[in-house]
Amino acid sequence: MGHGEHGYSGMVAAGGPADVRELPGLTIIKVAVGPMDNNAYLLRCAATGEQLLIDAANEAETLLGLIGAAGLTTVVTSHHHDDHVQALDAVVAATGARTVAHPADADAIPVPTTVLVRDGDEVTVGTATLRVIHLVGHTPGSIALLYDADPAAPHLFTGDCLFPGGPGATFGNAAAFSSLMDDLERKVFGPLPDATWIYPGHGRDTTIEAERPHLAEWRARGW
C-alpha cells in the first residue's frame, strides 16, 4: 500500500501530531487520542471552511485545538461504544455542533442525537457530501461515511467495522460476524473500487485493494 500524496501516511499516535491530507474539495485531518488510540477525523470543506468531526472519541482539548476558530458544524458518531464518545459532550458544548448517528445506536450515545441517519442518507460538510453506509455487526447502528467526489478513488471512514487485516470485532457472536461480513461484501467490497482508501476507528489506514484478497480467509476463521 502506497502512501498518500504530500507525505500523508495515516500513521498517528496518541499525544503525537495530526496527519493532514488535502483532497479536491476536502481536507482530512487524522488524529489519535488516548487511552485507547482512537482515531478522530476532522473534515474541512475546501470551498467554505465548514468542518465536520467523525468520532469525538477522547481528549476534548486536542480536538478543540484542531477545530480552532473555524468552528464545528457537525459531529458524526460512527457507533455507540464508550471509547468513541468520551469527548462528545465537551465538544458539542464548546462548538454547538449538531450530532449525527444511526437510530439503532443513538439511544446508547450519552449525548442526544440531533440528526438520525440511515443507509444511503447524505451528510454534508460545506459543499462536500458524505454518504452513510449502515454496517450491522460490530454494533446494530454502526455507520461508515463515503466521500466519493472522485468515484475512481473514494475515501471511506469505517469506524470499527473494517481494519487492516479484518472486520471489526463481533465479540464471539457468529450471527453478528456473518451480518458484518455480509454488509461489508455487499456495501463496501462489492460496489467500491480497489483504490478506495479506508480510514478506520483505530490504527493505520488501508485500501480495499489490500484487504479484498482476504475476505474468504476472514470468513473461514470467523473473526
Phi and psi in degrees as GROMACS dihedral restraints (atoms count N, CA, C in turn):
[ dihedral_restraints ]
;  ai    aj    ak    al  type     phi  dphi    fc
    3     4     5     6     1   -80.9    20    10
    4     5     6     7     1   160.7    20    10
    6     7     8     9     1   -76.9    20    10
    7     8     9    10     1   159.0    20    10
    9    10    11    12     1   -73.3    20    10
   10    11    12    13     1   173.9    20    10
   12    13    14    15     1   -67.3    20    10
   13    14    15    16     1   156.1    20    10
   15    16    17    18     1    59.3    20    10
   16    17    18    19     1    30.1    20    10
   18    19    20    21     1    81.5    20    10
   19    20    21    22     1     4.0    20    10
   21    22    23    24     1   -65.8    20    10
   22    23    24    25     1   130.7    20    10
   24    25    26    27     1  -121.7    20    10
   25    26    27    28     1   -21.5    20    10
   27    28    29    30     1    76.6    20    10
   28    29    30    31     1     5.6    20    10
   30    31    32    33     1   -90.5    20    10
   31    32    33    34     1   105.1    20    10
   33    34    35    36     1  -131.1    20    10
   34    35    36    37     1   156.2    20    10
   36    37    38    39     1  -136.2    20    10
   37    38    39    40     1   146.9    20    10
   39    40    41    42     1   -55.5    20    10
   40    41    42    43     1   133.4    20    10
   42    43    44    45     1    88.5    20    10
   43    44    45    46     1   -13.0    20    10
   45    46    47    48     1   -98.4    20    10
   46    47    48    49     1  -179.5    20    10
   48    49    50    51     1   -72.3    20    10
   49    50    51    52     1   159.1    20    10
   51    52    53    54     1   -75.2    20    10
   52    53    54    55     1   160.6    20    10
   54    55    56    57     1  -114.4    20    10
   55    56    57    58     1   138.0    20    10
   57    58    59    60     1  -119.4    20    10
   58    59    60    61     1   133.9    20    10
   60    61    62    63     1  -126.7    20    10
   61    62    63    64     1   125.0    20    10
   63    64    65    66     1   -97.7    20    10
   64    65    66    67     1   116.8    20    10
   66    67    68    69     1  -110.7    20    10
   67    68    69    70     1   160.2    20    10
   69    70    71    72     1   -58.8    20    10
   70    71    72    73     1   118.2    20    10
   72    73    74    75     1    89.7    20    10
   73    74    75    76     1   -15.2    20    10
   75    76    77    78     1  -153.2    20    10
   76    77    78    79     1   134.9    20    10
   78    79    80    81     1  -104.0    20    10
   79    80    81    82     1   133.7    20    10
   81    82    83    84     1  -110.7    20    10
   82    83    84    85     1   123.7    20    10
   84    85    86    87     1  -115.9    20    10
   85    86    87    88     1   115.0    20    10
   87    88    89    90     1  -104.8    20    10
   88    89    90    91     1   130.3    20    10
   90    91    92    93     1  -137.8    20    10
   91    92    93    94     1   146.5    20    10
   93    94    95    96     1  -104.5    20    10
   94    95    96    97     1   139.7    20    10
   96    97    98    99     1  -127.4    20    10
   97    98    99   100     1   149.2    20    10
   99   100   101   102     1   -87.6    20    10
  100   101   102   103     1   176.6    20    10
  102   103   104   105     1   -89.2    20    10
  103   104   105   106     1     0.6    20    10
  105   106   107   108     1  -103.2    20    10
  106   107   108   109     1    13.6    20    10
  108   109   110   111     1    51.1    20    10
  109   110   111   112     1    49.1    20    10
  111   112   113   114     1   -78.6    20    10
  112   113   114   115     1   143.1    20    10
  114   115   116   117     1   -90.4    20    10
  115   116   117   118     1   137.3    20    10
  117   118   119   120     1  -121.6    20    10
  118   119   120   121     1   144.2    20    10
  120   121   122   123     1  -124.5    20    10
  121   122   123   124     1   120.1    20    10
  123   124   125   126     1   -99.9    20    10
  124   125   126   127     1   119.5    20    10
  126   127   128   129     1  -106.5    20    10
  127   128   129   130     1   131.7    20    10
  129   130   131   132     1  -124.1    20    10
  130   131   132   133     1   125.0    20    10
  132   133   134   135     1   -67.9    20    10
  133   134   135   136     1   125.8    20    10
  135   136   137   138     1   -67.1    20    10
  136   137   138   139     1   -29.1    20    10
  138   139   140   141     1   -81.8    20    10
  139   140   141   142     1   -37.4    20    10
  141   142   143   144     1  -115.7    20    10
  142   143   144   145     1   -17.0    20    10
  144   145   146   147     1    80.1    20    10
  145   146   147   148     1    -2.4    20    10
  147   148   149   150     1   -61.9    20    10
  148   149   150   151     1   146.7    20    10
  150   151   152   153     1  -126.2    20    10
  151   152   153   154     1   146.3    20    10
  153   154   155   156     1  -133.7    20    10
  154   155   156   157     1   138.3    20    10
  156   157   158   159     1  -111.8    20    10
  157   158   159   160     1   132.1    20    10
  159   160   161   162     1  -100.8    20    10
  160   161   162   163     1   113.5    20    10
  162   163   164   165     1    69.6    20    10
  163   164   165   166     1    96.9    20    10
  165   166   167   168     1   -80.5    20    10
  166   167   168   169     1    73.9    20    10
  168   169   170   171     1   -72.1    20    10
  169   170   171   172     1   -47.0    20    10
  171   172   173   174     1  -169.9    20    10
  172   173   174   175     1   177.5    20    10
  174   175   176   177     1    53.0    20    10
  175   176   177   178     1    64.2    20    10
  177   178   179   180     1   -52.9    20    10
  178   179   180   181     1   -38.0    20    10
  180   181   182   183     1   -63.8    20    10
  181   182   183   184     1   -39.9    20    10
  183   184   185   186     1   -61.6    20    10
  184   185   186   187     1   -47.0    20    10
  186   187   188   189     1   -66.1    20    10
  187   188   189   190     1   -43.2    20    10
  189   190   191   192     1   -66.1    20    10
  190   191   192   193     1   -31.8    20    10
  192   193   194   195     1   -63.5    20    10
  193   194   195   196     1   -39.5    20    10
  195   196   197   198     1   -69.8    20    10
  196   197   198   199     1   -39.9    20    10
  198   199   200   201     1   -62.8    20    10
  199   200   201   202     1   -44.9    20    10
  201   202   203   204     1    62.7    20    10
  202   203   204   205     1  -157.8    20    10
  204   205   206   207     1   -71.5    20    10
  205   206   207   208     1   -16.6    20    10
  207   208   209   210     1   -67.8    20    10
  208   209   210   211     1   -18.4    20    10
  210   211   212   213     1    78.2    20    10
  211   212   213   214     1   176.3    20    10
  213   214   215   216     1  -135.9    20    10
  214   215   216   217     1   126.8    20    10
  216   217   218   219     1   -89.5    20    10
  217   218   219   220     1   -37.5    20    10
  219   220   221   222     1  -144.1    20    10
  220   221   222   223     1   140.9    20    10
  222   223   224   225     1  -120.3    20    10
  223   224   225   226     1   122.7    20    10
  225   226   227   228     1  -100.3    20    10
  226   227   228   229     1   128.4    20    10
  228   229   230   231     1  -101.5    20    10
  229   230   231   232     1   119.0    20    10
  231   232   233   234     1   -67.2    20    10
  232   233   234   235     1   -32.9    20    10
  234   235   236   237     1  -168.2    20    10
  235   236   237   238     1   170.1    20    10
  237   238   239   240     1   -83.7    20    10
  238   239   240   241     1    -5.2    20    10
  240   241   242   243     1   -57.2    20    10
  241   242   243   244     1   142.5    20    10
  243   244   245   246     1   -54.1    20    10
  244   245   246   247     1   -37.3    20    10
  246   247   248   249     1   -71.0    20    10
  247   248   249   250     1    -8.8    20    10
  249   250   251   252     1  -101.6    20    10
  250   251   252   253     1    -0.6    20    10
  252   253   254   255     1  -131.5    20    10
  253   254   255   256     1    10.8    20    10
  255   256   257   258     1   -62.0    20    10
  256   257   258   259     1   -32.2    20    10
  258   259   260   261     1  -101.5    20    10
  259   260   261   262     1     5.5    20    10
  261   262   263   264     1   -63.1    20    10
  262   263   264   265     1   -46.2    20    10
  264   265   266   267     1   -59.9    20    10
  265   266   267   268     1   -47.5    20    10
  267   268   269   270     1   -67.0    20    10
  268   269   270   271     1   -40.2    20    10
  270   271   272   273     1   -66.8    20    10
  271   272   273   274     1   -42.8    20    10
  273   274   275   276     1   -66.2    20    10
  274   275   276   277     1   -41.1    20    10
  276   277   278   279     1   -61.7    20    10
  277   278   279   280     1   -37.6    20    10
  279   280   281   282     1   -78.8    20    10
  280   281   282   283     1   -28.8    20    10
  282   283   284   285     1  -113.5    20    10
  283   284   285   286     1   -20.0    20    10
  285   286   287   288     1    71.4    20    10
  286   287   288   289     1    15.8    20    10
  288   289   290   291     1   -63.0    20    10
  289   290   291   292     1   147.0    20    10
  291   292   293   294     1   -75.1    20    10
  292   293   294   295     1   153.8    20    10
  294   295   296   297     1  -112.0    20    10
  295   296   297   298     1   141.6    20    10
  297   298   299   300     1  -129.9    20    10
  298   299   300   301     1   134.3    20    10
  300   301   302   303     1  -160.9    20    10
  301   302   303   304     1   169.6    20    10
  303   304   305   306     1   -83.1    20    10
  304   305   306   307     1   142.6    20    10
  306   307   308   309     1   -58.6    20    10
  307   308   309   310     1   -28.8    20    10
  309   310   311   312     1   -70.0    20    10
  310   311   312   313     1   -18.3    20    10
  312   313   314   315     1  -111.6    20    10
  313   314   315   316     1   -15.4    20    10
  315   316   317   318     1   -59.1    20    10
  316   317   318   319     1   -39.8    20    10
  318   319   320   321     1   -64.4    20    10
  319   320   321   322     1   -23.9    20    10
  321   322   323   324     1   -91.9    20    10
  322   323   324   325     1    -0.2    20    10
  324   325   326   327     1   -91.4    20    10
  325   326   327   328     1   130.3    20    10
  327   328   329   330     1   -73.4    20    10
  328   329   330   331     1    -1.5    20    10
  330   331   332   333     1  -119.7    20    10
  331   332   333   334     1   135.5    20    10
  333   334   335   336     1   -57.2    20    10
  334   335   336   337     1   141.4    20    10
  336   337   338   339     1   -91.0    20    10
  337   338   339   340     1   124.1    20    10
  339   340   341   342     1   -77.0    20    10
  340   341   342   343     1   -42.4    20    10
  342   343   344   345     1  -125.4    20    10
  343   344   345   346     1   119.0    20    10
  345   346   347   348     1   -91.0    20    10
  346   347   348   349     1   131.3    20    10
  348   349   350   351     1  -122.9    20    10
  349   350   351   352     1   148.7    20    10
  351   352   353   354     1  -125.3    20    10
  352   353   354   355     1   173.9    20    10
  354   355   356   357     1   -53.0    20    10
  355   356   357   358     1   128.3    20    10
  357   358   359   360     1    91.5    20    10
  358   359   360   361     1   -11.7    20    10
  360   361   362   363     1   -68.0    20    10
  361   362   363   364     1   162.3    20    10
  363   364   365   366     1  -115.6    20    10
  364   365   366   367     1   142.4    20    10
  366   367   368   369     1  -121.9    20    10
  367   368   369   370     1   128.9    20    10
  369   370   371   372     1  -105.5    20    10
  370   371   372   373     1   149.9    20    10
  372   373   374   375     1  -132.2    20    10
  373   374   375   376     1   104.3    20    10
  375   376   377   378     1    61.1    20    10
  376   377   378   379     1  -126.3    20    10
  378   379   380   381     1   -93.2    20    10
  379   380   381   382     1    -0.5    20    10
  381   382   383   384     1   -89.6    20    10
  382   383   384   385     1   145.8    20    10
  384   385   386   387     1  -122.2    20    10
  385   386   387   388     1   132.6    20    10
  387   388   389   390     1  -113.4    20    10
  388   389   390   391     1   136.7    20    10
  390   391   392   393     1  -104.0    20    10
  391   392   393   394     1   136.0    20    10
  393   394   395   396     1   -82.6    20    10
  394   395   396   397     1   130.0    20    10
  396   397   398   399     1  -119.3    20    10
  397   398   399   400     1   114.8    20    10
  399   400   401   402     1   -85.4    20    10
  400   401   402   403     1   123.6    20    10
  402   403   404   405     1  -124.4    20    10
  403   404   405   406     1   113.6    20    10
  405   406   407   408     1   -96.4    20    10
  406   407   408   409     1   127.9    20    10
  408   409   410   411     1   154.5    20    10
  409   410   411   412     1   -54.2    20    10
  411   412   413   414     1   -65.3    20    10
  412   413   414   415     1   -46.2    20    10
  414   415   416   417     1  -139.9    20    10
  415   416   417   418     1   167.3    20    10
  417   418   419   420     1   -65.8    20    10
  418   419   420   421     1   -28.7    20    10
  420   421   422   423     1  -116.9    20    10
  421   422   423   424     1    26.5    20    10
  423   424   425   426     1   -64.3    20    10
  424   425   426   427     1   138.4    20    10
  426   427   428   429     1  -129.9    20    10
  427   428   429   430     1   146.8    20    10
  429   430   431   432     1  -109.3    20    10
  430   431   432   433     1   157.7    20    10
  432   433   434   435     1  -122.5    20    10
  433   434   435   436     1   127.4    20    10
  435   436   437   438     1  -109.2    20    10
  436   437   438   439     1   125.6    20    10
  438   439   440   441     1  -110.3    20    10
  439   440   441   442     1   107.8    20    10
  441   442   443   444     1  -126.4    20    10
  442   443   444   445     1    42.6    20    10
  444   445   446   447     1   -56.7    20    10
  445   446   447   448     1   -33.8    20    10
  447   448   449   450     1  -107.2    20    10
  448   449   450   451     1    98.3    20    10
  450   451   452   453     1   -63.9    20    10
  451   452   453   454     1   -18.2    20    10
  453   454   455   456     1   -78.1    20    10
  454   455   456   457     1   -20.3    20    10
  456   457   458   459     1  -144.8    20    10
  457   458   459   460     1    72.3    20    10
  459   460   461   462     1   -73.1    20    10
  460   461   462   463     1   170.2    20    10
  462   463   464   465     1  -127.6    20    10
  463   464   465   466     1   128.4    20    10
  465   466   467   468     1  -128.3    20    10
  466   467   468   469     1   122.3    20    10
  468   469   470   471     1   -97.0    20    10
  469   470   471   472     1   112.6    20    10
  471   472   473   474     1  -103.4    20    10
  472   473   474   475     1     4.0    20    10
  474   475   476   477     1    54.6    20    10
  475   476   477   478     1  -133.9    20    10
  477   478   479   480     1  -104.0    20    10
  478   479   480   481     1    27.2    20    10
  480   481   482   483     1   -92.9    20    10
  481   482   483   484     1   -25.5    20    10
  483   484   485   486     1  -148.5    20    10
  484   485   486   487     1   131.0    20    10
  486   487   488   489     1  -130.1    20    10
  487   488   489   490     1   167.9    20    10
  489   490   491   492     1   -58.2    20    10
  490   491   492   493     1   121.4    20    10
  492   493   494   495     1    95.2    20    10
  493   494   495   496     1     1.0    20    10
  495   496   497   498     1   158.7    20    10
  496   497   498   499     1   173.9    20    10
  498   499   500   501     1   -74.2    20    10
  499   500   501   502     1   170.1    20    10
  501   502   503   504     1   -66.5    20    10
  502   503   504   505     1   165.0    20    10
  504   505   506   507     1   -64.7    20    10
  505   506   507   508     1   140.3    20    10
  507   508   509   510     1  -122.9    20    10
  508   509   510   511     1    13.1    20    10
  510   511   512   513     1    58.2    20    10
  511   512   513   514     1    39.4    20    10
  513   514   515   516     1    77.2    20    10
  514   515   516   517     1     5.7    20    10
  516   517   518   519     1   -92.1    20    10
  517   518   519   520     1   107.2    20    10
  519   520   521   522     1   -63.0    20    10
  520   521   522   523     1   -37.6    20    10
  522   523   524   525     1   -66.9    20    10
  523   524   525   526     1   -40.9    20    10
  525   526   527   528     1   -66.0    20    10
  526   527   528   529     1   -38.7    20    10
  528   529   530   531     1   -62.5    20    10
  529   530   531   532     1   -48.0    20    10
  531   532   533   534     1   -59.9    20    10
  532   533   534   535     1   -41.6    20    10
  534   535   536   537     1   -61.3    20    10
  535   536   537   538     1   -46.9    20    10
  537   538   539   540     1   -65.1    20    10
  538   539   540   541     1   -44.5    20    10
  540   541   542   543     1   -62.8    20    10
  541   542   543   544     1   -43.1    20    10
  543   544   545   546     1   -59.2    20    10
  544   545   546   547     1   -46.5    20    10
  546   547   548   549     1   -65.5    20    10
  547   548   549   550     1   -41.5    20    10
  549   550   551   552     1   -61.7    20    10
  550   551   552   553     1   -43.5    20    10
  552   553   554   555     1   -67.9    20    10
  553   554   555   556     1   -40.3    20    10
  555   556   557   558     1   -78.7    20    10
  556   557   558   559     1   -39.1    20    10
  558   559   560   561     1  -104.4    20    10
  559   560   561   562     1   -17.2    20    10
  561   562   563   564     1  -116.8    20    10
  562   563   564   565     1   -66.1    20    10
  564   565   566   567     1   -69.3    20    10
  565   566   567   568     1   -31.0    20    10
  567   568   569   570     1   -65.4    20    10
  568   569   570   571     1   -59.9    20    10
  570   571   572   573     1   -85.2    20    10
  571   572   573   574     1   -20.5    20    10
  573   574   575   576     1   -96.3    20    10
  574   575   576   577     1   144.9    20    10
  576   577   578   579     1   -75.9    20    10
  577   578   579   580     1   163.2    20    10
  579   580   581   582     1   -57.2    20    10
  580   581   582   583     1   -30.8    20    10
  582   583   584   585     1   -73.8    20    10
  583   584   585   586     1    -3.4    20    10
  585   586   587   588     1   -59.3    20    10
  586   587   588   589     1   127.8    20    10
  588   589   590   591     1   -92.9    20    10
  589   590   591   592     1   132.7    20    10
  591   592   593   594     1  -107.3    20    10
  592   593   594   595     1   126.6    20    10
  594   595   596   597     1  -113.6    20    10
  595   596   597   598     1   104.1    20    10
  597   598   599   600     1   -90.3    20    10
  598   599   600   601     1   173.8    20    10
  600   601   602   603     1   -76.2    20    10
  601   602   603   604     1   -13.4    20    10
  603   604   605   606     1  -146.1    20    10
  604   605   606   607     1   147.7    20    10
  606   607   608   609     1    77.7    20    10
  607   608   609   610     1  -161.6    20    10
  609   610   611   612     1   -80.3    20    10
  610   611   612   613     1   164.0    20    10
  612   613   614   615     1   -79.1    20    10
  613   614   615   616     1   170.9    20    10
  615   616   617   618     1  -151.8    20    10
  616   617   618   619     1  -170.1    20    10
  618   619   620   621     1  -134.0    20    10
  619   620   621   622     1   160.0    20    10
  621   622   623   624     1   -58.3    20    10
  622   623   624   625     1   -40.4    20    10
  624   625   626   627     1   -58.5    20    10
  625   626   627   628     1   -40.8    20    10
  627   628   629   630     1   -69.6    20    10
  628   629   630   631     1   -32.0    20    10
  630   631   632   633     1   -96.2    20    10
  631   632   633   634     1   -26.2    20    10
  633   634   635   636     1   -54.9    20    10
  634   635   636   637     1   -40.7    20    10
  636   637   638   639     1   -64.2    20    10
  637   638   639   640     1   -12.7    20    10
  639   640   641   642     1  -103.1    20    10
  640   641   642   643     1     4.3    20    10
  642   643   644   645     1   -58.8    20    10
  643   644   645   646     1   -45.3    20    10
  645   646   647   648     1   -65.2    20    10
  646   647   648   649     1   -36.5    20    10
  648   649   650   651     1   -63.8    20    10
  649   650   651   652     1   -42.3    20    10
  651   652   653   654     1   -63.3    20    10
  652   653   654   655     1   -44.7    20    10
  654   655   656   657     1   -56.3    20    10
  655   656   657   658     1   -46.2    20    10
  657   658   659   660     1   -65.5    20    10
  658   659   660   661     1   -37.8    20    10
  660   661   662   663     1   -80.9    20    10
  661   662   663   664     1   -24.9    20    10
  663   664   665   666     1    83.9    20    10
  664   665   666   667     1    16.7    20    10
